[in-house]
Amino acid sequence: MTQQSDQIVEHLFRNEYGKLVATLTGIFGPSNIQIAEDIVQDTLITAINHWGSGKIPDNPTGWLVQVAKRKALNELKRNKMMQTHHQSGLLSHPNDQEASTIFLEDEIADSQLRMIFTCCHPSLNPESQIALTLKTLCGFGVKEVASALLTTESTINKRLYRAKTSIRNSDLPFDIPQGKELHMRLETVCLTLYLLFNEGYNSTASDSVIRKELCLEAIRLCKLMVDRFEDNRQLSALLALMCFHTARFDARIDDHGAIILFEDQDRSKWNTELINLGMQYLQRSMNEKSLSAYHIEASIAAEHCMAKSFESTDWRSIHNLYRLLEKIKPNPIIGLNLAIIQSKLDGIEASLVLLEKLSENAALKHYHLLPATQGIFNMKLQKYEKAITYLQKALELEPSLAENEYIKAKILECKKEG
C-alpha cells in the first residue's frame, strides 16, 4: 500500500468508523454490536486491499458506505435476521434502495445519537459505558481506551466483553431516552466526549503531540448533541472548552512536530474565529442553576484566550477558578495545576514545595508530568543537577514520543548550562 492510501484509510477509519458502526447497529440491533463492528472492520480491510495499488476512488467515503451496505445486506440474508429484527418492516425484503435510506446523512447522525445513548445505558456500569463508547463509536483501539481511562488493556478487554454480553442478554433499546433518564445519561455522554477530546489534545498513544482527528471527532459529536439538546448548558460549556483548546493547535507544536510550552507560544497563530465561537457557546452555557466542571474549565481556557500575552494573564482569577474546580471535581491533576499556577503568584520556590507534597500522592506516582514540571522549574532556578534528576525520572515513566524528545532536549540543555 502506498503512503498516501495508507494515510487516507487511517483518516477514514477515524472519521467514518463510528458512523458506520452506529448505522449498522441500527440495522442489526444493539445485541449484535459485534457484527456491526466486524462488518466495518472487514470493509476497511477490503479498502486496504483494493487501494493497495494506489487506485483510490474519487469518493472514498461513498465507496466505504457502498461496500459496508452490501456486506450488511449479505449478512442479513445469510443469517435470516430480518424476521427477528425490530424494524422487520423495513428489512424483510432488503434491497439497495431501502438500505440507502439507512445510510442518508440525517439517519447516520440519528443513529450516532442512538448509539451514544445505548452505550451509556444505566444497566452498564460507568466504566463500561465509557469504554464501549470510545471503542465502538469513536474507533479507539483497546490501548487507546486503556490510556484514556488510566487502566490496563486487559481490564478494558474485560469491560468490553461484559458490556457487550450485558447488551446482548438485556436486549437494550436502540433509542434516545426522554425526560429524567435522558439527563441521567448525559453526564456519561459528556465525560466520554471529554475523554475523547483529551486523548487527541494530549495524545498518549501516538507519535504526535496532537491527534487532530480525535479532537475534531469529539467536537463533531458534541456539536451533534448541542444541536439536538439546545437547552443543555453543560453540553454548551463542553463545546466551548473544546473550541478554546482547538484554537491553539497551530501554536502548540513547531515545524518539526516538537512541543512548544504554553508561555512560548506565538499567540498570533491562535484561531480567533474558534475563540469567538467558544465565547458564544460559553455565554450560551451560563445562567445554569449549578456550575459543572466543564463550565469552570471553559472559563479557565477563556481567561487564557483573552489574555494579550502570557505575562498579562490574570493568574489570580485562574487560580480561583481552579480552587473552585477542585471542590467540584477533586483529583490530583487539578492539584498539580494549582501548584503550577502558584508559581505565578508566589514564585517558583513556593510552587516546588507544593509539587514535592504532591509527589507523595499515590495517584501521581506514575504521572510523568509531575517530575517533568519539577525538572523545568528547577531549570528556571538554574539548579541543573537537580533538574536532571527529575527529568530522568519523568523519562522512566514512559511519556509519549513527542514528550520524550522534549524531556531529552531539556536534559541536554541542563548538561550544557551546568
Residue pairs with C-beta under 8 A, 6 or more apart in sequence:
1 9
1 48
1 51
1 52
2 52
2 54
4 54
4 56
5 48
5 51
5 52
5 54
5 56
8 51
8 56
8 60
9 44
9 47
9 48
9 51
11 213
12 44
12 47
12 60
12 61
12 64
13 44
13 139
14 139
14 213
14 214
14 217
15 61
15 213
15 217
16 61
16 64
17 40
17 44
17 138
17 139
18 112
18 115
18 136
18 137
18 138
18 139
18 217
18 221
19 108
19 111
19 112
20 36
20 39
20 40
20 43
20 64
20 65
20 68
21 33
21 36
21 37
21 40
21 115
21 136
21 137
22 108
22 111
22 112
22 114
22 115
22 136
22 137
23 68
23 102
23 103
23 107
23 108
23 111
24 35
24 36
24 39
24 40
24 68
24 72
25 32
25 33
25 36
25 111
25 115
25 118
25 136
25 174
26 87
26 102
26 107
26 111
26 114
26 115
26 174
27 36
27 72
27 76
27 85
27 87
27 91
27 102
28 35
28 36
28 72
28 75
28 76
28 81
28 85
29 85
29 86
29 171
29 174
30 118
30 167
30 171
30 172
30 173
30 174
31 167
31 168
31 171
31 172
32 81
32 168
33 136
33 164
33 167
34 164
35 75
36 136
37 136
39 68
39 71
39 72
39 75
40 68
42 71
43 64
43 67
43 68
43 71
44 64
46 67
47 60
47 63
47 64
47 67
51 57
57 63
65 103
69 96
69 99
69 100
69 102
69 103
72 99
73 94
73 95
73 96
73 99
75 81
76 82
76 91
76 94
77 94
81 91
82 88
82 91
82 92
82 93
82 94
83 92
85 91
86 174
90 98
90 102
91 98
101 107
102 111
109 224
112 137
112 221
112 224
113 176
113 224
113 225
113 228
114 174
114 175
114 176
115 136
115 137
115 174
116 133
116 137
116 189
116 192
116 221
116 225
117 175
117 176
117 177
117 182
117 185
117 189
118 167
118 172
118 173
118 174
118 175
119 129
119 132
119 133
119 136
119 137
119 163
119 192
120 129
120 133
120 185
120 188
120 189
120 192
121 129
121 167
121 172
121 185
122 181
122 184
122 185
123 166
123 170
123 172
124 132
124 163
124 166
124 167
126 188
127 149
127 159
128 159
128 160
128 162
128 163
128 166
129 163
129 188
129 192
130 149
130 188
130 191
130 192
130 195
131 145
131 149
131 156
131 159
131 160
131 163
132 159
132 160
132 163
132 164
133 188
133 189
133 192
134 140
134 144
134 145
134 148
134 192
134 195
134 196
135 142
135 145
135 156
135 160
137 221
138 192
138 196
138 214
138 217
138 218
138 221
140 148
140 196
140 199
141 205
142 153
142 156
142 157
142 160
143 153
143 205
144 199
144 204
144 205
145 156
146 152
146 153
146 155
146 156
147 199
147 204
147 205
148 195
148 196
148 198
148 199
148 204
149 156
149 195
176 182
176 228
177 185
182 229
186 229
186 232
186 234
186 235
189 225
190 234
190 235
190 238
190 292
190 294
193 218
193 221
193 222
193 225
193 238
194 218
194 238
194 294
196 214
196 217
196 218
196 221
197 214
197 215
197 218
197 219
197 222
197 242
197 245
199 205
199 211
199 214
200 210
200 211
200 212
200 213
200 214
200 215
200 216
200 217
200 218
201 210
201 215
201 245
202 209
203 209
203 210
203 211
203 214
203 400
203 402
204 400
205 400
206 400
206 401
207 400
207 401
207 402
208 257
208 402
209 252
209 253
209 257
209 259
209 400
209 402
209 403
210 249
210 252
210 253
212 249
215 242
215 245
215 246
215 249
216 246
218 242
219 239
219 242
219 243
219 246
222 235
222 238
222 239
222 242
223 239
225 232
225 235
226 232
226 235
226 236
226 239
226 281
229 235
233 284
233 285
233 286
233 287
233 288
233 292
233 295
234 285
234 288
234 292
234 294
234 295
236 281
236 282
236 284
236 285
237 281
237 282
237 285
237 292
237 294
237 295
237 298
238 294
238 298
239 278
239 281
240 278
240 279
240 280
240 281
240 282
240 284
240 285
240 298
240 301
240 302
241 278
241 294
241 297
241 298
241 301
242 278
243 274
243 275
243 277
243 278
243 281
244 274
244 275
244 278
244 298
244 301
244 302
244 304
244 305
245 301
246 271
246 274
247 270
247 271
247 272
247 274
247 275
247 278
247 305
248 265
248 270
248 271
248 305
249 271
250 269
250 270
250 271
251 260
251 265
251 266
251 267
251 269
251 270
252 259
252 260
252 265
253 259
253 260
253 402
254 260
257 402
258 402
258 405
258 406
258 409
259 402
259 403
259 406
262 304
262 310
263 310
265 310
267 308
267 309
270 305
275 305
278 298
278 301
278 302
278 305
279 302
281 298
282 295
282 298
282 299
282 302
285 294
285 295
285 298
286 295
288 295
291 324
291 328
292 328
293 325
293 328
293 329
296 321
296 324
296 325
296 328
297 325
299 321
300 318
300 321
300 322
300 325
303 313
303 314
303 317
303 318
303 321
304 313
304 318
307 313
307 314
313 344
315 341
315 344
315 345
316 345
318 341
319 338
319 341
319 342
319 344
319 345
322 334
322 337
322 338
322 341
323 338
325 334
326 334
326 335
326 338
331 363
332 358
332 361
332 363
332 364
332 367
333 367
335 354
335 358
335 361
336 355
336 358
336 364
336 367
336 369
336 370
336 373
338 354
339 351
339 354
339 355
339 358
339 373
340 351
340 355
340 373
342 350
342 351
342 354
343 350
343 351
343 377
348 377
348 380
348 381
349 381
351 377
352 374
352 377
352 378
355 370
355 373
355 374
355 377
356 374
358 364
358 370
359 365
359 370
359 371
359 374
364 370
366 397
367 397
368 394
368 395
368 397
368 398
368 399
368 403
369 394
369 399
370 394
371 390
371 391
371 393
371 394
371 397
372 390
372 391
372 394
372 399
372 403
372 407
374 387
374 390
375 387
375 388
375 389
375 390
375 391
375 393
375 394
375 407
375 410
376 387
376 391
376 410
378 384
378 386
378 387
378 390
379 387
379 410
379 413
379 414
379 417
382 417
384 414
384 415
384 417
384 418
385 414
385 418
387 410
387 414
388 411
388 414
388 415
388 418
391 407
391 410
391 411
391 414
392 411
394 407
395 404
395 407
395 408
395 411
398 404
399 407
